[in-house]
Amino acid sequence: MTDRRRLAPIARVLGFAGLLPQAAAVAVLIFGGPDVRFAGLGLAYAYAALIFSFLGGVWWGLAAMARGLVPRWVWIAAVLPTLLTLTTAWRLATGSAWPGPSLILLGVFIAASLLVDLRLKAAGLTPEGWLALRIPLSLGLGVLTIAAGLI
């Protein structure tokens, strides 16, 4: 029987594999021609938006699995990634410059999500090894997303 408070080894492999789509989008932006530029930007945005929203779902799951009283801020933090992601789509919806500025903002949100992970750890809601995985993944995806917005 496995310890439910410890991350499964496959989480590390799949977590880092999750950086590959964004790295591929950045490679397309760097090495692809003008005919694939918008596709690369759109895919980079969509992937970052999906993963950031997914992270909120993970936080919700941590709260739901917790034994005892869960601080109210955890539930609020869990819905914020989806709402913040929606705000980054505003520029697309209104025909403003997109997706570069939205990618940069989304990348900052993803990197800043570490602040929530640190608080979750302090509240005792994360499994062993959580921050060792979350730090490189949030910083990695955040930097790749910002890079996509700047290229």
Secondary structure as a PSIPRED ss2 file (coil, helix, strand):
# PSIPRED VFORMAT (PSIPRED V4.0)

   1 M C   1.000  0.000  0.000
   2 T C   1.000  0.000  0.000
   3 D C   1.000  0.000  0.000
   4 R C   1.000  0.000  0.000
   5 R C   1.000  0.000  0.000
   6 R E   0.000  0.000  1.000
   7 L C   1.000  0.000  0.000
   8 A C   1.000  0.000  0.000
   9 P H   0.000  1.000  0.000
  10 I H   0.000  1.000  0.000
  11 A H   0.000  1.000  0.000
  12 R H   0.000  1.000  0.000
  13 V H   0.000  1.000  0.000
  14 L H   0.000  1.000  0.000
  15 G H   0.000  1.000  0.000
  16 F H   0.000  1.000  0.000
  17 A H   0.000  1.000  0.000
  18 G C   1.000  0.000  0.000
  19 L C   1.000  0.000  0.000
  20 L H   0.000  1.000  0.000
  21 P H   0.000  1.000  0.000
  22 Q H   0.000  1.000  0.000
  23 A H   0.000  1.000  0.000
  24 A H   0.000  1.000  0.000
  25 A H   0.000  1.000  0.000
  26 V H   0.000  1.000  0.000
  27 A H   0.000  1.000  0.000
  28 V H   0.000  1.000  0.000
  29 L H   0.000  1.000  0.000
  30 I H   0.000  1.000  0.000
  31 F H   0.000  1.000  0.000
  32 G C   1.000  0.000  0.000
  33 G C   1.000  0.000  0.000
  34 P H   0.000  1.000  0.000
  35 D H   0.000  1.000  0.000
  36 V H   0.000  1.000  0.000
  37 R H   0.000  1.000  0.000
  38 F H   0.000  1.000  0.000
  39 A H   0.000  1.000  0.000
  40 G H   0.000  1.000  0.000
  41 L H   0.000  1.000  0.000
  42 G H   0.000  1.000  0.000
  43 L H   0.000  1.000  0.000
  44 A H   0.000  1.000  0.000
  45 Y H   0.000  1.000  0.000
  46 A H   0.000  1.000  0.000
  47 Y H   0.000  1.000  0.000
  48 A H   0.000  1.000  0.000
  49 A H   0.000  1.000  0.000
  50 L H   0.000  1.000  0.000
  51 I H   0.000  1.000  0.000
  52 F H   0.000  1.000  0.000
  53 S H   0.000  1.000  0.000
  54 F H   0.000  1.000  0.000
  55 L H   0.000  1.000  0.000
  56 G H   0.000  1.000  0.000
  57 G H   0.000  1.000  0.000
  58 V H   0.000  1.000  0.000
  59 W H   0.000  1.000  0.000
  60 W H   0.000  1.000  0.000
  61 G H   0.000  1.000  0.000
  62 L H   0.000  1.000  0.000
  63 A H   0.000  1.000  0.000
  64 A H   0.000  1.000  0.000
  65 M H   0.000  1.000  0.000
  66 A C   1.000  0.000  0.000
  67 R C   1.000  0.000  0.000
  68 G C   1.000  0.000  0.000
  69 L C   1.000  0.000  0.000
  70 V C   1.000  0.000  0.000
  71 P C   1.000  0.000  0.000
  72 R H   0.000  1.000  0.000
  73 W H   0.000  1.000  0.000
  74 V H   0.000  1.000  0.000
  75 W H   0.000  1.000  0.000
  76 I H   0.000  1.000  0.000
  77 A H   0.000  1.000  0.000
  78 A H   0.000  1.000  0.000
  79 V H   0.000  1.000  0.000
  80 L H   0.000  1.000  0.000
  81 P H   0.000  1.000  0.000
  82 T H   0.000  1.000  0.000
  83 L H   0.000  1.000  0.000
  84 L H   0.000  1.000  0.000
  85 T H   0.000  1.000  0.000
  86 L H   0.000  1.000  0.000
  87 T H   0.000  1.000  0.000
  88 T H   0.000  1.000  0.000
  89 A C   1.000  0.000  0.000
  90 W H   0.000  1.000  0.000
  91 R H   0.000  1.000  0.000
  92 L H   0.000  1.000  0.000
  93 A H   0.000  1.000  0.000
  94 T H   0.000  1.000  0.000
  95 G C   1.000  0.000  0.000
  96 S C   1.000  0.000  0.000
  97 A C   1.000  0.000  0.000
  98 W C   1.000  0.000  0.000
  99 P C   1.000  0.000  0.000
 100 G H   0.000  1.000  0.000
 101 P H   0.000  1.000  0.000
 102 S H   0.000  1.000  0.000
 103 L H   0.000  1.000  0.000
 104 I H   0.000  1.000  0.000
 105 L H   0.000  1.000  0.000
 106 L H   0.000  1.000  0.000
 107 G H   0.000  1.000  0.000
 108 V H   0.000  1.000  0.000
 109 F H   0.000  1.000  0.000
 110 I H   0.000  1.000  0.000
 111 A H   0.000  1.000  0.000
 112 A H   0.000  1.000  0.000
 113 S C   1.000  0.000  0.000
 114 L H   0.000  1.000  0.000
 115 L H   0.000  1.000  0.000
 116 V H   0.000  1.000  0.000
 117 D H   0.000  1.000  0.000
 118 L H   0.000  1.000  0.000
 119 R H   0.000  1.000  0.000
 120 L H   0.000  1.000  0.000
 121 K H   0.000  1.000  0.000
 122 A H   0.000  1.000  0.000
 123 A C   1.000  0.000  0.000
 124 G C   1.000  0.000  0.000
 125 L C   1.000  0.000  0.000
 126 T C   1.000  0.000  0.000
 127 P C   1.000  0.000  0.000
 128 E E   0.000  0.000  1.000
 129 G C   1.000  0.000  0.000
 130 W H   0.000  1.000  0.000
 131 L H   0.000  1.000  0.000
 132 A H   0.000  1.000  0.000
 133 L H   0.000  1.000  0.000
 134 R H   0.000  1.000  0.000
 135 I H   0.000  1.000  0.000
 136 P H   0.000  1.000  0.000
 137 L H   0.000  1.000  0.000
 138 S H   0.000  1.000  0.000
 139 L H   0.000  1.000  0.000
 140 G H   0.000  1.000  0.000
 141 L H   0.000  1.000  0.000
 142 G H   0.000  1.000  0.000
 143 V H   0.000  1.000  0.000
 144 L H   0.000  1.000  0.000
 145 T H   0.000  1.000  0.000
 146 I H   0.000  1.000  0.000
 147 A H   0.000  1.000  0.000
 148 A H   0.000  1.000  0.000
 149 G H   0.000  1.000  0.000
 150 L H   0.000  1.000  0.000
 151 I C   1.000  0.000  0.000
